Amino acid sequence: MELFLQFKQNTKNMKLNTPVLYTFLIGVSLGILFNSCKKEEEVPQEEFDKNALATNLSTNVIIPSIDEFNNNIVDLEANFIIFKNDKNQQNLEVLRDSWKQAYLTWQTVKIFDFGPIRNIGMKGAIATYPVDTAGIQNNISSGSYLLSSAANVDAIGLPALDYLLFRAGALDSLQNITNCSNYVEDVINKMLSESNTIKSEWASYKSTFNESTGTSSTSAFSLFINEFNRDFELAKTAKVGIPLGKQSLDVPLPEYIEARYSGISLELLEASLIALRKVYNGNSYSGASAGVGLDDYLIHLERSELDNTIDSNFGEMINKVQSFSTTFEEALDSNISGLNELYLMLQSHVVHIKTDMTSAFGVLITYQDNDGD
C-alpha cells in the first residue's frame, strides 16, 4: 500500500511514461516473489514422531527384556530346586549358568530405571555391588533376616549369588550348612517376586511411556533419556573407573569389581554396552529387527555427524572390551594400560550422549554426577 501511495504521489510531480510504469511494476512483483519465497523457507520443520520411538522401545526392547529376565529368574529358581534335592557339582554348574544368563539379561533391563522399576527400587535390590560378605555370613549364621530392609541392600540380588555360588568352598557350604542353602533360596525368591511385579506393572505402564513424550523433567521420555545416560556413566564409573582406581589416586580397588567371584565382570560390561547401543539404534532386544531409535531422532534434527560418532564409539568400546582375554582382576596386574585406554574411551563418550545428544533433544539432565571427573 505504501508503495502504491508513493507511486501515486510521484505521478503528480512527473510525467508518467510506459518504461517507468513497467520498471515500477517489475520491482513490485519481484518484491512480492522474494517475500513469498522467504515465507516458504521459514516453514517449521515437521516434528519428529517420538511416539513411534517410544512405542518401538516399549514393544521391542523394554517389555521383551523384562519378560526374558523374568524367565531367567524362573529358570534360576527351578534349577535351584533341582540342586537342593541333589547337591552335586554338576547341578551347581547348571545353577551357575542360569544365574549368569539372568545377570546378562539384566544389563538391558537396568537401563530403564524409571516408572515401575524405580517405584519398587528394583535396580538396587537386584544388582548392588560390591557385595557385603560379612552381612551375608551374619544373616546365614543367625538364620534370621529381613532381606527387604535397607541394611541388606548389598547382601541380596545377583551379586549375593555371585558370592554364594562361586566363592571358594561354595559347594561344601551349600551341602553342609542348611542356613546357607536356605539363604540362596530366599534371595532367589525375592528376585522372582520383584520380577513378577515389574512384568505385571509394565504391561499397564506401557501406554503411559508411549504417550509421555514431552521434555519436562517428569515426562517418561525425559526420564528415559536421563536413565540412558546414567546407565552409561555407571558402566564407566562403577564397572571400570572405581576398581581401576580412578577414585583412589590410581590405586586399584579389586574388591569393587562387579561379579568378582565368578570373574564375568568384562562380560557384563560388554553386554551393558551392547544393550545401550541397541537401545540407541532402536534395535529389538532379540536383535532380529531394527526400529525407530535415538539415532533417527538425531538424523531428523540434521545431526548425522553426531549420530555417526555415537554409534561408531559404541562399536569401538565394545571391540576394546572384547580384546581382553583375562578377567578384570587379572587385567589389573597384566594389562592395566589396556584398562586405562578403555576407561578413556568411555569417558570421552560421555560428552557426546550426555551433552550433545540430550541438548539436541531439549532434555535436561536432572541426576547428580558424583564420580569426580
N, C-alpha and C positions, 0 to 999 in steps of 0.2 A: 504494500500500500504506500509506504514511504517513497519507494522508487517511482511509483506512478504519479504521486503528487509532485515529486521533484521534476519529473519529466513534463508534467502539465505546466508547472511554473516556468520551466525553461522555454517552452513553446511560445510563451507570451513575449519573451525577450529576444527571440531569434527566429529567423525564417526557416521553417521546417522543410527538409528535403528528403527524398527517398533513402539515400545512403545513410543518413543519420538515424532514420527510423529503423532500418534494418540492423544497424550496429547496436542500437539500444535493445531491440527485441532479442537479438542473439545473446547479448550479455545476460539478460534476464533469464533466458532459457537455460544457459549454462549454469547460472547460479542455482536454479531450481534443481537441475540434474545433479549438481555437486552435493547439495543438501540431502537429496534423496538417497544418493549412494552412501553418504556418511551415516544416515539413519540405519541403512541396511547393515553396515559394518558394526553398528553398536547393538545389534540384536543379542540379547543374553544367550550364553551357551546353554544348551539343553542340560538339565540336571542329570547327574549320574543316578542310576537305579540302585540305591543302597538296599532296598527291599529285596531285590534279586540276589545281591551279595549275601545278605543275612539268611535268606531262605536256603541258598546253596550250602552255606556253612552249617546251619542247624540240621538240615536234612541229610547232608552227605558227609559231614565231618563230626560235628558235636555228638549228636544222638548215636550214630554208629560206634563212635569210640566209647561212649558211656555204656552202650549195650555190650560191647566187646569186653570192657573191663568187668562188668557185672558177670558175664560168662566166665571170665578168668577166675574171679573170686569163687564162683560156684564150683568150678573145677578144682580150685585150691582146697576148698572145704571137702569135696568128695575124695580127693587124694589123701587128705589128712586122715579121714576116717579109715581108708584102706591101710594107711601107715599105722594108725592107732591100734588096729586089730592085728597087725603083723609088723612089728617094728624091726625091719631089717634094712640093710644098706640100699638094696635095690628100690624099695618103696620110698626111702628117703630121697633118693635121686629123682624119682618121679615127682615127689612133693616139691623139691627144689626147682625143678623145671617149670612147674605150674606157677610157683612164686615169681620166677624170673619173667615169665610171659606177662603176668599181671603188672609187674614193675615197668616193663617196656611199654605196655599199653597206656599206663598211667602218664607217660611222657606227653601224650596228646591230651588226655583229659584235664590235666593240671593247667593247661593254657587258659581254660575257661573258668577261672576262679571269680565268678560273679553270679548273681541270681541264686539258684538253688544250691550250688556248690559252696558259695560264700556264706549263705544263710545258715548252714549246719556246720561250718568250719571244717569241711571235709579235707581241704588241702593240708592243713596242719595235722589232722588226725591220721591221714594216710601216709605221709612222707616227710615227717620232721626228722632231721638228722643234724649232727651226729647223735646216735642213739645213747640213751642213759643206761649203760650196762649195770651200774650199781643199783639203779632204781628197779630194773628188771629182776635182778637177783634178790633184792629185798622183797619184792612182790611175790616171787616164787617161794621164798623161804617162809613168809608169813602165810601164804595161801589166802590172803585177804586183801582185796584191792578194788578200787573203782576206776576202771580204765577210761571212763569219760571225764575224769577230773583233770583240771589244768596241770596238776602235779605229774600226771602220767603222759603228757602230750609227746614227750620224747622217749616213751617206753612202750609205744604201740605202733601199729601200722606195719608197712613193708620193711622199714629199717629195723624194727624189733625182730622180725622174722629173719632178716639177714644175719643178725647175731645168733639167734636161737637155732637156726638150721645149718649155719656154715661155720660157726666157731669151732676151735679145736675141741674134740670130745663131745660134739653135738649129739651124735647117735647114742653114746653111752648115757648122757644126761637124760635124753628123751626116753630111753629104755628103762632107766632105773629110778628116775625121780618123777613121781606121779604129778606133782605140782607143776613141773616143767612142761610136761605134755599137756596138762590142763590149761596152762597159760597160753601156749601156742593156739590151742583150740579157741580160747576166749578172744584172742587177738583177731583170729580169722573171722569169728562170728560177728565181732564188732564191725569189721570192714564190710562184711556181707550186708549187715543191716544198713549201713551208710550207703552202700552201692545201690541197694534196692530202693532207698529213699530218693536218691538222685535220679535214678532211671524213671521213677514214677513222676517226680516233680518236673523234670524237663519235658515230659510229654505235654504238660499243660503250659509250661513257661515258653515253649517254642513260639507260639503266636505273639507273645509279648516281645520276644527277642526280634522276630522278623519285622515287626511294625515300629519298634522304638529306634528309629534311625537318625534322630537328631544329634546335635553336637553338644548339648548341655551336659554337665558333669554327671547327671543322673540317668542319661539315656543309655539303653543297652549297647548301642554302637560305641559310645564313648567309653563305657566300662570295658567292653571287649578290646578296644584299641589300647587302653591302659594296661590291661592284663596281658595282652600280647607282648607289650614292651617290658613289663615287669618280669614275665616269664623268661624272656631272653636275658635280661640283666641278672636274674638269679642263676641262669646257666653260666654266665660269665663269672659271677662273683662266688656263688656257693659251690658250684660244681668244679670250678677251676681256680679262681683267684685266691680264696681263703686257704685251701690246702697247699697251694703253691707258695704261699707266704706273702701275698700282696697286701695283706692287712697286718703283717707282723715283721716288717723290715726285711722282707725276702727270706725269712726263716720258715722253711716248710713246716706245715702242720698236718702230718698224715692222719692224725686222729679225726680230722674233719672231712676225710674222703667219704663220699657217698658210697654206700654198699661196700664198705671196706672189707668185710669178711668174705664175701663172695667174689670180690675182685672185678665186678662188672661196671665200675664207675664210668669208664670210657664208652662202654656200650650204651649206657643210659644217656650220656651226653650226646652221642651220635643220634640216638632215637629222638632226643629232645630237639635237636637242630633240624632233623628231617621232618618232624611234626610241624615245627614253626614254618619251615619252607612250604610245606603242603598247604597250611592254612593261608599263608601269604598269597600263594598262587591259586587258591580256591580248588585245589585238587582233593578228590574224595579221600576219606580215611583209608579205603581199600587200595587206593591208587589206580583204580580202574577207569576213572573218568576225571575230566577237568571241567571246572565251572567258573563262575564269576568270583574273583578274588580281589585282594587289595591291589594286586598288580594292575588289574583292569581299571580300578579307580584312578591310579596314578597316570596311566596312559590316557584316560579320559581327560585328566587335568593337564595334559600335554607335558607330563614329567617322565617321558620314556627313558631318558638317560638315568634318572634316579631309580626307576624300576629295574633297568639292566644292572645297575650297580648292586642293588639289594639282592637280586636273585643270584648274580654271579658270586657275591660274597658268601651267601649261604652255601653255595656249591664248594667254594674253596675251603671254608671252615669244616664242612663235612669230610672232604678229602683229607684234610690235615688230621682230623681225629682218626680216620681210618688208617692213617700211615703208622700209627703206633702199634707195635707188636707185643707190648707188655701191658701189665696193669698200670693204673695211675701211680700207685705206690712204688712200683718198680721203676717207673719213669722218673720219679723224683730223685733216684740215685743214678740212673743210667742215661737219661735224656732230658735233663731239666731245661736245656736250651730249646728243645722242641716244645716243651710245655709253655715256656715263655713266649715263643712265637705264636702258639695257639692263643694264648691269653691276649696278646696284642691284636690279633685278628678279631677276636671277639670284642675287644674294647673299641676298636676303630669302627666297628659296625653300628655301635650304639647311636652315633650321631645321625646315621642315615635313616634309621627307623624311628628313633625317639624324638629327634629334632626335625629333620627334613620331611619325613613321611607324615608325621602327626600334624605338623604345621600346614602341609598341603591339604590335609583333611579338615582342618579347622577344629581339631580336638585339643583340649588342654590336658596335659599330664598332671594328675592330681595325687599320685602316690609319692612318697618321700624316698629319695635315693640316698641311702646312708652308707654306701660302700666306700666312700672316701676318695673317689677318683673322678 
